[in-house]
Amino acid sequence: MLQAIRTQVMWNRLISVVEEQAQTLLRTAFGSVAREAGDLSAGVYDTQGRMLAQAVTGTPGHVNTMAVAVGHFLRRYPLDKLSPGDVLVTNDPWLGTGHLFDFVVVTPVFRGNKPVAVFASTCHTIDVGGRGFTADAASVYEEGVCIPHLKLARAGVLNEDVLAIVQANSRNPVEARGDILSLVSSNEVGARRLLDMLVEFGLQDIAGLAEHILTQSARAAREAIARLPDGEWRAEMRLDGYEQPVNLVATLRKKGDHLVVDYAGSSRASARGINSPKCYTDAYSVFGLKCLIAPDVPNNAASLAPFEVRAEPGSIVDPQRPSPVTARHVIGQMLPDLMFGCLEQALEGRVPAESAGSIWVLAMSRDRQQGQPFNVMSVGLGGTGARPTKDGLSTTAFPSGVGGIPVEVTEAQSPLVFWHKEYLPGSGGAGQWRGGVAQRIEIGARDGAAFECSAATFDRRDNAARGRSSGNAGTPGLVQVFSADGEASVYTSKGSIHVPAGGRLRVDLPGGGGFGPAAQRDPQRQARDVRDGLVVPDSLS
């Protein structure tokens, strides 16, 4: 019994180590999307490259892709060929986290000359060159600079050549360099805390603890899957797409303690950058499944292993190199709701309605020909789907979990001004439980000059989040551009939006779907929603 308690304490301590690693990154990152929105992740791995623990801070897309990414590093640089002070880096979309904007940094940990663990971290860097954050590119070669698996540091000495390449290709070279060094620092903090832990508990390494974590997690995950009835369930989802609508099709097959997701029948890869590399598809598919099947099982290599994801090479959920992938979360972050659609057939009445899904990234910029140049990023959040016993969450990013960037930060970094950032009344789908309310954001330029905004990630403008169990759909998104004299035009593409001199950009984010018949809504809840300005009377039915 005492040994079991000691092991649990060490496991909890390991989680606190990676959380401190993530908090270090959060506090030292230069880019606002990492520093303010928390678009990052951190984790610790054993010497075989198996993820043992992840930080609470971070996104599923980053964590679950990194679970596989570290193995790619170790195949290129085996641990027995590395030395204390070595640090590795890549931003390869297919071998990292899905697009060029995410750098993954891997740091082996040595006790003396013996490797005992590996730390990895990643975050979104605001600019890596190319066309910038847009889905307009026709190949990954146009999307920015790709750093293959390289040594970022050798025996503690930074490889300035790698950093020079990144900075030379970035419109925000200071932020790009700073974010990468922040990743290095976060891993260093994790490594120091782990070595302290080994001394405190009298351990030579974490091999025994690793086996315990992985064994227990595998058992718990398989037991959770086994509790589902055996069967096969199919769901479809239609998205706006870029050139044409996208159809996502998933078949979920469960037998015993093994579960397979098959995306056969989904649309072929797009010619533009909304494709989701297989690593990213796997990450969010499994996240969606674990949310309902095994939410309390720790997320690590062993608990992810019983979930198998299959996709046709060349499809939009498994694009082949050199397909463009910058806005891969347009597809990837919709997959948990698709998994929910499958599981609803096995868990009838216990599955939330659809959410807004992919966040809307407002990547705004201006070149010198238009006026004061800038390149900044903000985040728009829609509503989540209503739950079987609760309303949906308003202006909340599901499944990514990222936060918003304070308007003051973006305004301090650019000549932009946010005229409105407010709840969008009536955007949540009506139901016994109301869908989460979205937000309206309206932006102009203080200096009156024109600027650009990428619409790469603006989906659900034609295909709203669907309700569940007779609940209503949320409202679709809407993008409007206002001229200097106030004349509005609706923007429907995923290309670059030109906001004219003296004009404004207004985006209405999609709302979450409702759950259950609207007629069964508690009248007191209805009255409170109206009082709080979350709904308008004609949206209650």
N, C-alpha and C positions, 0 to 999 in steps of 0.2 A: 504493500500500500504506500509506504513512504517513497519507494522508487517511482511509483506511478505519479505521485504528487510532484516529486522533483522533476520528472520528465515534462509534466504539464507546465510547470513554472518556467522551464527552459524554453519550451515552445512559445509561451507567451512573451518571454524575453526576446526571442528571435523576432517576433512580430513588432515589438517596440523598437528593435534595432532598425528594421526596414522603414518603420514610420518616421524615425528620426532622419534616416537617409532621405526620404521624400520631403520632409519639412525643410531640410537643408536646401534642397533643390528649389522648393517653393520660395524660400526667402532670399536666394542668391541669383535666381534666374533674371536675365536682363529683359527678355521679351514679355510683354504684358499678357499674352495669351497663356504663357506658362505661369508667370508670377501671380496674376490676378485671377485667371479662370481655372487654374489647376490642371491644364492640359498636359499631363505628365504621368509617369509611373516609376516605381522603384521595386526591386526585389532581390532576394538572395537565393543562390543556387548551390548545389553540392558540386563536387569535383567531376561529376559525370554530366554536368550541365542541366540537371533537373531542378526546376523551380520548387523551392521549399516554402517560401512565404512571400507575400506581397504586402505593400503598404496599403493602408486604408485610403490614403490620399492618392488619387489617380483615376484613370479611365480603363474600362475593360478592354477597349481596343488596343491600348498600349500594353497592359499587363499580359493579356492572353497571347498577343503576338510575340512579346518578349519571351514567353515561356518556350517558344520554339526557336527564336532568334539566337539565343545563347549557344544552342547546339551548332548552328552554322559557324559561329565564331570559333568554337573549339575544334571543329573539323579543319578549319583553316590554320588555326594556331593552337595545337595541342598543349595542354597545361605543362607537360614535361619539357616543352620548348620555350616556355615563358619564364621570366625572372621577376623578382620583387621590383615594383615600380613600373612594370609594363601596363599600358592601358590601350584598349582596342576601340575602334570606332567604325561605324558605317551608317549610311542613310539609304541603302539599297531597299527599294519598296518591297521586293519579293523575298528578301532575306532579313528584313527588319520589321517595320510596323505598317507598311502599306503605302506610304508616299514619301517623297524626298524631303518633306519639311520636318520629318522626325529623325533626329540623330539618336542612335543607340550607342551608349558607351559602356564597355565591359571592363571590369577591373578584377583580376585574380587576387586572392588574399593568401599570403604566405605566413606561416609561423616558422621562423628561421628560413630554411630553404624548402620547406614542405608546403605545397599548396593545400589549403584546407577548405576553401569556398570560393565563390565568384559572386560579385555584386554587379548588377546591371541597372541602368536607368535610361529614361528617354524623355524628351519633351519636344513640343512643337516650336520650331524656330520660325520667326515671322517671314523670312525671305531667303531663298536659296538660288536666286537667279532665274533665268529663263523668262517665261511669260508671267511669273508671279503666281499668286493664288487665284487661278482661273481654270475653268474646264475647257478652254478654247484650244489647247495644244492638241496636235494630231499624234504625238508620240511622247514617250517619257523623256526623250532627248531634248525636247523643247521646254520641258517643265522645270529644269534647273540642273545644278551640278550634282552628280552622283559620286559619292565617295565609297569605293569598295571596302572590303575588310582590310583595314590598315592599322598599324601601330600609331596611336596618338601620342604615346610616350614610351620611351625605352629606358628602363632602369631609372625612372623618375625624371627624365629629361624630356620636355615637351618636343614633339615633332612640329616645329613651326612651319614646315613646308605644307603640311595638311591644313593647318589653320589659315595659311596665306591663300591657298586655293579657295577655301570656303569664303573668306572675306573678299577676295577679288571678284567673286561671282554674286555677291549679295548687295542689294540696295540698302541693307541695314547691317553693314559689316561689324559695327561695334556690338550690336545685339547678337549677331550670329556667333561671334567669338565668345562673348560673355556667356551665352547659353551653353555652349559646349564645355567651357571651363567650369560652369556650374554643375554640369553632369559629372565631371571629373571629381569635383569637390564633394558632391553628395555621396559618391561611391567611397571616397576616402573616409568620410565620416562613418559610413556603414562598416567599413573594414576595421576601423579603430574600435568601434563599439563591439564588434564581434570578437576581436582579440581580447578585449577586456572581459567579455562574457566567458571565454574559454578559461581565463585565469581564475575568475571568480568561482566557477563551478568545477575547477580542477580537471578540465578536459584537454586532451591533446588535439582533438579535431571534432567535427560535428557529424562524422559518419554514422555513429550510433543513433544520434538524434534524428538525422535525416531518414534513416530506415524506418524509425518509429513513425515519424510524420507521414511518410509516403504510404506505409502499410495501413495505418489507421484511416487515412484519407481515402485510399482506394476502396477499403472495405465499406466505409460510410457511403461513398458515392454509389457503389454497386448495389448496396442495400436500398438506397433511395430509388434507384432506377427500377429495381425488382418490384417495388411496391406499386408501380404502374401496371395496369393490365396489358398483357401482350396484345399487339395489334398493329395496324397500319393506318395512318391518317394523312390527309393531303390538304394543303391550303395554298391559296394564290393571293397575290397582291399586285395591284397595278399602280405604277408611279409615273410621274410626269415625263421623266427621261430628259434627254437633250434634243436630239434630232427627231425622236419619236418616242411614244410611251414605252415604258419598260414593264415587262411581265415577270414577276418572280414567282416561281413555283417550287414548293417543297413537299417532299413525301417523308414522313417520319415513321420509321419502322422500329418496333421495340420487341425484343424477345429475351426473356430472362433478365440478366443484368447488363445487357448490351443495347445500345441505342444508335441508330444510323439515321442521319439526315441526308437526303438525296435531292439535289437541286436540278435534276434532269427536267427539261422543258422550259427552263428559264431563258430569257432573251440572250441573244448573242452579245458579245462585247460591243460597247459603243465606240464610235470613232473619236469620241471626245472623252475628257478626263473624269468621268463619273464611275469608272470601273472599280470594282473591289477585288484586289489581289486575294488569292486563296488564304493567305495567312490572316488577313483581316476578316474575310468571310467566316473562317473557322472561329476566330476570336469572338465575334458577336453572336454567331449561331449558338455556340456552347454557353455563352453568358446568358442568353435568353432561356435556354433549357434549364440551366442551373437555378435561375431565379425562381422557377416554379417547382422543380423536382428536388433540388438539393441546396436550398438557399443557406443552410446553416453549416454546410460542409466547407472547410477552408479551401481556398482556391490555390491549387498547386499542380505540379505535373501529374500526380497520381489521381487527383479528383477530376482532372480534365480528360484523362486517358480513356475512360469508358464511352466517351462521346465521339463518334466517327462522323466526319462530314465529307460527302462526296459531291463533286461538281464536274461538269464537262469542261475540259480545257477549251479556252476560246469563248466561254460564256461570260456574261457580265459579272458573275461571281467567281470566275477563275480566268481572268484575262492573262494572256501570255505576253511576255516581254517582246516588243517595247510599247505595249499599249499605254496610253496616257491614264494616269491614276490620281492626279492631284486631289480631286473632290471625291475620293473613294468612299467617304462616309455617307454620301447621298444614298448609296446602296447598302453599305455595311450596317449603318445604324438603323435601318429599317428591318433588319433580319430578326431581332428579338420579337417584334410584333408578328412576324410571319411564323416564328416558332410558337408563339402564343396561339395563333390560329390553328395550328396542328394540335396542340395540347388541349384546346378547348373541347375537342371531340372525345378526349379521354378523361378530362377533368371538368365536365359540364357544370357551368355555374360558378367555377372557382378561378376563372381567368380574367384579368383586366381587359378593358377595351383598348383599342389602338391609341397610340400617342402621336404627337406631332413627329416624333422620330428624329431624323437628322437635324442637327442644329443649323441655323442659318449664320454662316460666317460672313460678316460685312467687312470685306477686305477693300479698304478705300485708299486711293492714292491720287497723286497729281505729279506731272513732270514739269520741268522748268519752263517749258513753252507756255504753260497755262498760268503760272504764277509761283508762289512759294511751294517748292516740292515737299511731298511727305508720302509716307507709306505706313499705314496703321491698320489695325484690325480690331473689330468689335464683334460681339457675339449676340445673336438674337435667339430667344428661347420661347418655344411654344408651350402648350399644355400637355400633361400626361393623360392617359386614359383613366376613366373612372374605374375603381376597384369594386369587387363584389360586395364590400361592406363599407366603402368610403368613397368620397369624391376624389377626382383626380387632383394632382398637384399643379398649381398654376405656375407659369413661367419657370418650368423646371426641365432640365435636360435629361431625358431618358431615351436611350440607355447610356449615353456617354458620361453623365454625371458632372460635366464641367459647369463652372459658374459663369456669371456675366462679368464683363470688364467694366468697372466703374466709369461713368461718362467723364468724370473729372480727369481720369488718366488719359483717355483718348483725346480730350480737348486740350490737355497740356502738351501733348505730343504733336499736335496738328492745329491748323486754323479752323477745324470743324467745330460746330456747336450742335448739341442735341436739343432740339426744340420740344420734343416730346419723347418720353419713355414711360409708358403707362399701361395698366391693364386694358385689355380690349373686351369690353362688356359683351356678353352673349356669345363669345367664341367657343366656350366649352359646350360639348354636346349635351342636350337635355336628357334626363333619365331619372330613374329612382335615385341614382348617384350621378352627379353632374361631372362632366369631363373637365379637366383642368383648363383654366383660362389662359389665353395667350397674351401677347403684348403688342402694342403699337410703338414704333420707333420712327421719329422724323428728324432728319439731319440736314443741315445746310452748312455753308462756309461763312465764317465771320468776315472774311475779306471780300466776299462777293464773287470770287473767281470760280470757274468750273472745276469739277473733280470727277473721278471715276469710282465705281463700286462694282465688284465682281458679284454676279448672281449665280455663280457656279453651284452653290449648295441650296438654292431656293427651290425646294420641292413641295409637294402637297398643295400646289396652287390649283391643280385640276382634279386631284384625287385626295379628298379629305380623309382624316383619320376616322375609321369606321367605329360605330358603337357596338356593344355586345349585349346579347340577351334582350333585344328590342330597344336598346338605347339608341339615341340619335347620334349621327356623325358630328364631329366638331366642324367649325367653319374652315374653309380652305384659306390658304395664304393669299396675300394680295400685295403687289408691288406697284407703286405709283411714283411718277416723276412730275414735279410741279415746275413750271417755268417761272420766270421772275414776276410775271403778271398774275400768277396763281392758277394758270390753266393746267389741268391734270391730264396725264396720259398713262395708260396701264402698260407696264412692261411685262412681257410674257416669256422672254428667252432666258437661257442660262449663260448668256454672254456677258460682256462688260456694259454696265449701265453708265451712260453719260448724263451727269447732272449739270445742266447749263448754268452759266453765270447768273447769280442771283436766285437760282432755283433751289428746290429741296427734294430730298428722297424720303418717301414714306413707305415703310414695310409693315404690313399686318401679318403677324405670325399665325400659323395654323393652331387651332384648338384641339384638345383631346376629345375622344369619343365618350359618349355617355354609357351607363350600364343600367339595364332594366327599364321598364316602361316609365315614361315621364309622368304618367297619371298616378304613379305610386310614390311620387316624391313627397316627402314630409312637408306639409304646408308651412310649418315654421321655418324649415330650411329654405324654402322658396322665398319667403318674406325676408329672411336675412340676406339672401343673395341679392335681392332687389335693393335693399337698404344699403348694402356694401358696394353697390355699383358693379357687381360681377355679372349680372344678367340684365337684360331688358325684358319687360313683360311679354312681348310677342315672341320671345325665344324659349318660353317655358313649355311649349308643347311640340 
